[in-house]
Amino acid sequence: MIRELYVLKHRNELSDGFRDDKYIGVYTSEALAQEALERTRQLPGFRDAPDGFSLRVMQMDEDAFSNPA
């Protein structure tokens, strides 16, 4: 059973102070996520901000946010 998912996103900080955030996909392995990153890195809108990618590991059936209160 898959217990981890790999979430790939991209953020481009624009010259006007706005951000362009793109959700790329969710993958069942780090290798598949890295392959998607390499494919996407070559596309317009992504190649100008190659450091904008983030890859996050999410655990299934667990809260991604917890309230410390």
C-alpha atoms as a printed R data frame, in Angstrom:
   type eleno elety resid chain resno      x      y       z
1  ATOM     1    CA   MET     A     1  0.000  0.000   0.000
2  ATOM     2    CA   ILE     A     2  1.246  3.464  -0.870
3  ATOM     3    CA   ARG     A     3  1.930  5.458   2.296
4  ATOM     4    CA   GLU     A     4  3.733  8.449   0.774
5  ATOM     5    CA   LEU     A     5  2.880 10.798  -2.057
6  ATOM     6    CA   TYR     A     6  5.228 13.277  -3.710
7  ATOM     7    CA   VAL     A     7  3.695 16.676  -4.487
8  ATOM     8    CA   LEU     A     8  5.457 18.768  -7.138
9  ATOM     9    CA   LYS     A     9  4.814 22.512  -7.407
10 ATOM    10    CA   HIS     A    10  6.472 25.480  -9.067
11 ATOM    11    CA   ARG     A    11  6.623 29.126  -7.993
12 ATOM    12    CA   ASN     A    12  7.811 31.992 -10.169
13 ATOM    13    CA   GLU     A    13  8.344 35.356  -8.488
14 ATOM    14    CA   LEU     A    14  7.229 37.923 -11.063
15 ATOM    15    CA   SER     A    15  8.801 41.343 -11.590
16 ATOM    16    CA   ASP     A    16  5.560 43.107 -10.593
17 ATOM    17    CA   GLY     A    17  5.711 41.546  -7.110
18 ATOM    18    CA   PHE     A    18  3.141 38.849  -7.797
19 ATOM    19    CA   ARG     A    19  3.781 35.108  -7.701
20 ATOM    20    CA   ASP     A    20  2.801 32.563 -10.303
21 ATOM    21    CA   ASP     A    21  2.187 29.275  -8.460
22 ATOM    22    CA   LYS     A    22  1.557 26.097 -10.423
23 ATOM    23    CA   TYR     A    23  0.597 22.702  -9.083
24 ATOM    24    CA   ILE     A    24  2.305 20.170 -11.359
25 ATOM    25    CA   GLY     A    25  1.207 16.828  -9.951
26 ATOM    26    CA   VAL     A    26  1.184 14.124  -7.304
27 ATOM    27    CA   TYR     A    27  3.376 11.037  -7.763
28 ATOM    28    CA   THR     A    28  3.756  7.692  -6.061
29 ATOM    29    CA   SER     A    29  7.558  7.791  -6.000
30 ATOM    30    CA   GLU     A    30 10.330 10.339  -5.808
31 ATOM    31    CA   ALA     A    31 11.730  9.002  -9.090
32 ATOM    32    CA   LEU     A    32  8.456  9.699 -10.936
33 ATOM    33    CA   ALA     A    33  8.293 13.187  -9.423
34 ATOM    34    CA   GLN     A    34 11.879 13.895 -10.496
35 ATOM    35    CA   GLU     A    35 11.074 12.727 -14.033
36 ATOM    36    CA   ALA     A    36  8.108 15.119 -14.120
37 ATOM    37    CA   LEU     A    37 10.321 17.926 -12.839
38 ATOM    38    CA   GLU     A    38 12.864 17.311 -15.619
39 ATOM    39    CA   ARG     A    39 10.125 17.257 -18.279
40 ATOM    40    CA   THR     A    40  8.500 20.413 -16.940
41 ATOM    41    CA   ARG     A    41 11.778 22.295 -16.457
42 ATOM    42    CA   GLN     A    42 12.105 22.654 -20.240
43 ATOM    43    CA   LEU     A    43  8.673 24.244 -20.786
44 ATOM    44    CA   PRO     A    44  7.924 27.962 -21.194
45 ATOM    45    CA   GLY     A    45  7.021 29.555 -17.877
46 ATOM    46    CA   PHE     A    46  9.201 27.064 -16.007
47 ATOM    47    CA   ARG     A    47 12.604 27.264 -17.693
48 ATOM    48    CA   ASP     A    48 12.949 30.935 -16.728
49 ATOM    49    CA   ALA     A    49 12.680 30.021 -13.028
50 ATOM    50    CA   PRO     A    50 14.518 26.677 -12.681
51 ATOM    51    CA   ASP     A    51 14.894 27.112  -8.913
52 ATOM    52    CA   GLY     A    52 11.155 27.559  -8.399
53 ATOM    53    CA   PHE     A    53 10.372 23.850  -8.065
54 ATOM    54    CA   SER     A    54  9.444 22.303  -4.743
55 ATOM    55    CA   LEU     A    55  8.921 18.637  -3.993
56 ATOM    56    CA   ARG     A    56  7.133 17.718  -0.785
57 ATOM    57    CA   VAL     A    57  6.547 14.271   0.656
58 ATOM    58    CA   MET     A    58  3.062 13.851   2.097
59 ATOM    59    CA   GLN     A    59  2.043 10.959   4.322
60 ATOM    60    CA   MET     A    60 -1.267  9.268   3.529
61 ATOM    61    CA   ASP     A    61 -4.010  9.533   6.145
62 ATOM    62    CA   GLU     A    62 -2.130 12.154   8.159
63 ATOM    63    CA   ASP     A    63 -2.906 15.836   8.622
64 ATOM    64    CA   ALA     A    64 -0.521 18.109   6.744
65 ATOM    65    CA   PHE     A    65 -1.183 20.886   9.270
66 ATOM    66    CA   SER     A    66 -1.485 20.655  12.986
67 ATOM    67    CA   ASN     A    67 -2.635 23.394  15.331
68 ATOM    68    CA   PRO     A    68  0.000 23.829  18.062
69 ATOM    69    CA   ALA     A    69 -2.490 25.569  20.366
